[in-house]
Amino acid sequence: MNRSCLCSILITTALICGAYFIGNAYIDKEFKERLLRWKITDKMHNATSNTCQNLDKPLGSEALPQGIIVKTSNLETQHLWNYCDSENVTEGNTNHSMSLLAMAVGIKQNELVNKVIQKFPLQDFVVMLFHYDGVLDDWNQYPWSAHAIHVSVMNQTKWWFAKRFLHPDVVAEYEYIFLWDEDLGVGHFNPQRYLSIVKEEGLEISQPGLDPTESEVYHPITARRENLKVHRRIYKDKGGLRCDGNSTDPPCIGWVELMAPVFSRSAWRCSWYMIQNDLIHAWGLDVQLGYCAQGDRKKNVGVVDAEYIVHYGLPTLGGVVNASSSARNETNPKSGVSQDLSESDGVDDRGKVRMKSSVEMKRFKERWKKAAKDDKCWVDPY
């Protein structure tokens, strides 16, 4: 009996040991395989993480798959019911660059504005009008109006509109941005030839020269020089401002005025960030535009003499101009313009506008000085 019990115990023990070693071998093999899979999965996860870190998704789009994200927009209108293959359209336009003409306008200057826009062919330029007087329907008399983008807000400036409606991601598709006033004469101006010169000269920020015999010229550097294609500096040995060959600062060199600037895509992206939301007249901005010239402002900022314009210097915002001024003769800028204080409002606030502009310029200078002082990582290249 005792021998029988002992044998049973030995057999049971042997079976348990056998089961333990066999099971352990199986579990060890399975564990090793699982561990190997974990290592492979971890490596794949790390590789995926490294790849994903390089996708540079826009802030806020992290929850979306990369292929559905559209980082920029444009001002191209779309048909309400007709279909088009956008991929084919994009491919077809790959080699055709478009630019943008944006203007702040009022209906009293409709004839001048019409002459400007007729110079810019619709196949090469998108036209965007900022209406500061609330009048829209009266522009329908012009065939191009149906193709233009119209934005209307009462009594706002060109720079107020630009800050809110010309975000760099909205206008990223446009090679150049013309941000012009409405009181310009374009009888001697061709935008295609102008851009050809700009590209040839490597100008990132530019403006057409002003005809000195017919224009209101506030800064000598903007006046057109005959027999020149482009100039970048001014020489002046009289008056308070002296400019010579050793001058390195605006407005002696690297400077354009704000009535008719033309920006490259990259220069506009930089300049847009410098526009202050509350300083709507943008006085003082012109002095600092050279920082956005994508390099040396002495080379990349200039005035194009070969394609020039007339700046009439008409009072618009805050001014009271009689309606006949809209039909004035472009070749005689001194005639046909008068202030009519007998209109329904009977008030000319142009003086107040200039006062605010001067205050804004002072504030902008103060902000620039403070920003330059506070930013320890920024180095002034000039």
C-alpha positions as a printed Julia matrix, in Angstrom:
382×3 Matrix{Float64}:
   0.0     0.0     0.0
   2.78    2.38    0.96
   4.73    1.44   -2.2
   1.61    2.07   -4.31
   1.11    5.55   -2.81
   4.75    6.39   -3.28
   4.6     5.39   -6.95
   1.49    7.51   -7.48
   3.18   10.51   -5.91
   6.28   10.06   -8.05
   4.21    9.68  -11.23
   2.11   12.76  -10.39
   5.24   14.76   -9.62
   6.84   13.68  -12.87
   3.77   14.66  -14.84
   3.64   18.05  -13.16
   7.32   18.66  -13.82
   6.95   17.55  -17.42
   3.97   19.78  -17.9
   5.86   22.67  -16.31
   8.93   22.33  -18.51
   6.9    21.78  -21.7
   4.58   24.69  -20.89
   7.47   26.9   -19.92
   9.22   26.19  -23.19
   6.04   27.03  -25.11
   5.37   30.16  -23.1
   8.98   31.26  -23.45
   8.77   30.83  -27.21
   5.48   32.71  -27.39
   6.82   35.46  -25.11
   9.9    35.87  -27.26
   7.76   36.08  -30.39
   5.45   38.59  -28.72
   8.42   40.6   -27.46
   9.83   40.64  -31.0
   6.52   41.88  -32.33
   6.46   44.59  -29.67
   9.93   45.72  -30.7
   8.98   45.81  -34.37
   5.76   47.69  -33.57
   7.66   50.14  -31.38
  10.18   50.77  -34.13
   7.36   51.34  -36.61
   5.65   53.69  -34.17
   8.85   55.64  -33.65
   9.43   55.85  -37.39
   5.84   57.02  -37.88
   6.23   59.56  -35.08
   9.4    60.94  -36.63
   7.72   61.17  -40.02
   4.63   62.86  -38.58
   6.72   65.39  -36.73
   8.01   66.61  -40.09
   4.55   67.19  -41.63
   4.36   70.73  -40.24
   0.57   70.89  -40.14
  -0.97   74.32  -39.55
  -1.97   75.06  -35.98
  -5.44   73.69  -35.35
  -5.38   71.12  -38.16
  -3.65   68.36  -36.21
  -6.88   66.31  -36.05
  -7.13   66.16  -39.86
  -5.39   63.86  -42.36
  -2.67   65.65  -44.28
  -4.24   65.29  -47.72
  -7.44   67.16  -46.83
  -5.69   70.24  -45.42
  -5.73   73.35  -47.65
  -3.29   75.88  -46.22
  -4.07   78.84  -48.49
  -6.99   80.35  -50.38
  -7.52   82.72  -53.3
 -10.0    85.24  -54.67
 -11.16   83.11  -57.6
 -14.94   82.96  -57.89
 -16.74   79.65  -58.49
 -19.89   78.93  -60.51
 -23.01   78.05  -58.53
 -24.07   75.06  -60.63
 -21.6    74.31  -63.42
 -18.92   71.75  -62.63
 -15.27   71.93  -63.5
 -12.36   69.61  -62.82
 -10.34   71.72  -60.4
  -7.32   69.44  -60.75
  -7.24   69.93  -64.51
  -7.76   73.66  -64.13
  -4.85   73.84  -61.69
  -2.64   71.84  -64.0
  -3.6    74.03  -66.92
  -2.67   77.19  -65.03
   0.6    75.89  -63.62
   2.73   78.11  -65.88
   0.44   81.14  -65.78
   1.03   83.47  -62.87
  -1.67   85.86  -61.71
  -1.25   89.1   -59.79
  -3.67   91.19  -57.74
  -4.8    94.8   -58.06
  -6.47   96.03  -54.87
  -7.78   99.6   -54.55
  -9.76  101.61  -52.02
 -12.38  103.48  -54.05
 -15.32  105.84  -53.89
 -17.86  106.42  -56.64
 -16.78  110.06  -57.1
 -13.52  108.83  -58.61
 -15.17  106.16  -60.78
 -13.73  107.49  -64.05
 -10.17  107.44  -62.77
 -10.66  103.97  -61.28
 -12.15  102.69  -64.54
  -9.11  103.89  -66.49
  -6.77  102.16  -64.04
  -8.6    98.83  -64.14
  -8.8    98.84  -67.93
  -5.01   98.78  -67.92
  -4.98   95.49  -66.0
  -6.15   92.6   -68.23
  -8.43   90.15  -66.43
  -6.5    87.14  -67.74
  -3.45   88.31  -65.78
  -4.9    90.2   -62.81
  -7.57   89.75  -60.18
  -9.23   93.05  -59.26
 -10.42   93.71  -55.71
 -12.15   96.96  -54.81
 -12.55   98.26  -51.27
 -15.56  100.59  -51.2
 -15.3   103.15  -48.43
 -18.51  105.03  -49.37
 -20.98  102.14  -49.42
 -21.83  102.62  -53.12
 -21.75   99.37  -55.1
 -24.5    99.24  -57.73
 -23.24  102.27  -59.65
 -20.11  100.31  -60.58
 -22.18   97.84  -62.6
 -21.97  100.18  -65.61
 -18.46   98.83  -66.21
 -18.15   95.33  -67.77
 -15.18   94.43  -65.56
 -17.21   95.02  -62.39
 -18.91   91.62  -62.65
 -15.48   89.94  -62.48
 -14.1    92.06  -59.62
 -14.25   91.29  -55.91
 -16.15   94.02  -54.07
 -15.81   94.66  -50.32
 -17.8    97.49  -48.76
 -17.28   99.06  -45.33
 -18.04  102.7   -44.66
 -15.24  105.21  -44.06
 -12.31  102.82  -43.83
  -8.85  103.19  -45.36
  -6.95  101.06  -47.83
  -4.74   99.7   -45.06
  -7.7    98.83  -42.84
  -9.11   96.75  -45.69
  -5.73   95.23  -46.53
  -5.11   94.03  -42.99
  -8.48   92.3   -42.85
  -8.99   91.01  -46.38
  -5.51   90.51  -47.86
  -4.08   87.99  -45.41
  -0.94   86.43  -46.95
  -2.6    82.98  -47.0
  -5.53   84.41  -48.97
  -3.35   86.09  -51.61
  -0.57   83.49  -51.63
  -1.34   82.46  -55.21
  -0.69   85.95  -56.58
   2.82   86.76  -57.68
   2.54   90.52  -57.09
   0.12   92.69  -55.13
  -0.65   96.2   -56.38
  -2.12   98.1   -53.41
  -3.12  101.4   -54.98
  -5.01  104.58  -54.21
  -7.8   105.75  -56.48
  -6.41  109.15  -57.51
  -3.87  107.9   -60.03
  -3.47  108.55  -63.74
  -2.2   105.66  -65.85
  -1.89  107.14  -69.33
   1.81  106.16  -69.47
   1.6   102.91  -67.54
   1.57   99.28  -68.69
   1.4    96.7   -65.86
   2.89   93.84  -67.88
   5.92   95.88  -68.88
   6.16   97.16  -65.32
   6.33   93.64  -63.87
   8.84   92.63  -66.5
  11.15   95.42  -65.29
  10.51   94.56  -61.64
  11.55   90.95  -62.22
  14.57   91.95  -64.28
  15.76   94.36  -61.59
  14.96   92.04  -58.67
  12.64   94.52  -56.96
  10.6    93.02  -54.11
   8.94   96.33  -53.2
   8.46   99.02  -55.82
   6.28  101.77  -57.19
   5.89  103.51  -60.55
   7.64  106.85  -60.82
   5.44  109.95  -60.53
   5.25  112.37  -63.42
   6.75  115.46  -61.72
   5.0   117.94  -64.01
   1.47  116.73  -63.3
   1.66  114.99  -59.92
   1.5   115.91  -56.29
   5.04  114.84  -55.33
   5.66  114.8   -51.59
   9.01  112.98  -51.61
  11.64  113.62  -54.3
  12.66  109.96  -54.54
   9.24  109.09  -56.03
   9.56  111.55  -58.94
  10.2   109.95  -62.3
  13.64  110.42  -63.83
  13.68  110.63  -67.59
  15.92  108.27  -69.54
  16.16  105.83  -66.63
  14.52  102.45  -66.25
  14.72  102.29  -62.44
  16.24  104.34  -59.64
  16.82  103.31  -56.03
  18.22  106.46  -54.37
  17.92  110.23  -54.47
  20.63  112.9   -54.39
  19.61  116.07  -52.57
  21.89  118.8   -51.2
  19.27  121.37  -50.25
  16.59  121.62  -47.59
  16.34  119.79  -44.3
  16.91  116.32  -45.76
  20.3   115.81  -47.43
  20.93  112.69  -49.5
  24.18  111.67  -51.18
  25.99  108.57  -52.36
  26.77  107.55  -48.78
  23.18  107.69  -47.57
  21.88  104.31  -46.41
  18.5   105.11  -44.84
  15.02  105.95  -46.19
  13.82  108.17  -47.69
  17.17  108.68  -49.42
  17.34  105.05  -50.54
  15.29  101.86  -50.23
  11.96  103.66  -49.99
   8.58  103.87  -51.75
   5.49  105.89  -50.9
   2.19  104.32  -49.8
  -0.08  105.6   -52.55
   0.94  103.03  -55.19
   3.2   100.3   -53.76
   3.72   96.95  -55.49
   4.77   93.97  -53.38
   6.12   90.59  -54.32
   4.37   87.66  -52.68
   7.13   87.23  -50.09
   7.45   90.94  -49.38
   3.71   91.23  -48.82
   3.68   88.32  -46.36
   6.23   90.21  -44.27
   4.64   93.64  -44.71
   1.16   92.42  -43.75
   2.41   91.45  -40.3
   3.76   94.96  -39.79
   0.4    96.66  -40.46
  -1.19   97.61  -37.15
  -4.89   96.88  -36.69
  -5.7   100.25  -35.16
  -3.29  102.49  -37.1
  -5.46  102.58  -40.2
  -3.65  105.35  -42.11
  -0.34  103.45  -41.92
   1.79  106.58  -41.73
   5.33  105.58  -40.82
   4.98  102.15  -42.37
   6.79  103.29  -45.52
   9.99  103.97  -43.6
  10.15  100.38  -42.36
   9.03   98.53  -45.5
  12.66   97.94  -46.43
  12.87   95.34  -43.65
  10.51   93.22  -45.77
  12.55   93.54  -48.98
  13.8    89.94  -48.71
  17.37   91.11  -48.5
  19.18   94.4   -48.96
  16.66   97.23  -49.21
  19.21   99.3   -51.11
  18.91   96.79  -53.96
  15.45   95.28  -53.61
  13.39   98.46  -53.23
  13.07  100.9   -56.1
  11.07  103.27  -58.27
  10.34  102.27  -61.88
  10.83  105.24  -64.18
  10.1   103.57  -67.5
   6.47  102.94  -66.52
   5.15  105.96  -64.66
   1.88  107.37  -63.33
   0.31  110.64  -62.21
  -0.63  111.17  -58.58
  -3.41  113.75  -58.38
  -3.48  114.0   -54.58
  -7.27  114.32  -54.4
  -9.01  114.62  -51.03
 -11.09  111.48  -50.55
 -11.63  110.15  -47.04
 -12.81  113.02  -44.9
 -12.88  115.35  -47.89
 -15.82  116.84  -49.74
 -15.31  116.78  -53.49
 -17.91  117.79  -56.0
 -19.27  115.0   -58.17
 -17.91  116.5   -61.39
 -14.41  115.67  -60.25
 -15.0   112.04  -61.14
 -15.14  112.98  -64.79
 -12.13  115.27  -64.8
  -9.64  115.37  -67.61
  -6.75  113.09  -66.72
  -4.28  115.15  -68.73
  -5.05  118.28  -66.71
  -4.96  117.3   -63.04
  -5.18  120.88  -61.8
  -8.63  121.44  -63.3
 -12.01  120.02  -62.44
 -11.34  119.53  -58.73
 -13.0   121.67  -56.12
 -14.22  121.26  -52.62
 -17.97  121.76  -52.36
 -18.95  122.57  -48.8
 -22.58  123.06  -49.84
 -23.27  119.32  -50.06
 -25.71  117.69  -47.67
 -23.1   117.02  -44.99
 -21.35  120.34  -45.59
 -18.29  119.32  -43.6
 -14.71  118.79  -44.69
 -12.92  116.6   -42.14
  -9.73  116.24  -44.12
  -7.81  118.26  -41.55
  -8.91  115.88  -38.8
  -7.86  112.92  -40.97
  -4.38  114.37  -41.39
  -4.16  115.07  -37.67
  -5.02  111.46  -36.86
  -2.53  110.26  -39.47
   0.23  112.25  -37.77
  -0.7   110.87  -34.35
  -0.69  107.34  -35.79
   2.77  107.85  -37.24
   4.07  108.87  -33.82
   2.48  105.81  -32.23
   3.88  103.5   -34.88
   7.39  104.86  -34.3
   6.98  104.31  -30.56
   5.79  100.74  -31.08
   8.67   99.96  -33.43
  11.2   101.37  -30.98
   9.72   99.36  -28.11
   9.51   96.16  -30.16
  13.14   96.48  -31.26
  14.22   97.05  -27.67
  12.16   94.22  -26.14
  13.01   91.52  -28.69
  16.38   90.24  -27.5
  16.59   87.75  -30.38
  16.09   90.33  -33.14
  19.12   91.91  -34.8
  18.64   95.09  -36.8
  20.36   94.56  -40.18
  20.61   98.31  -40.64
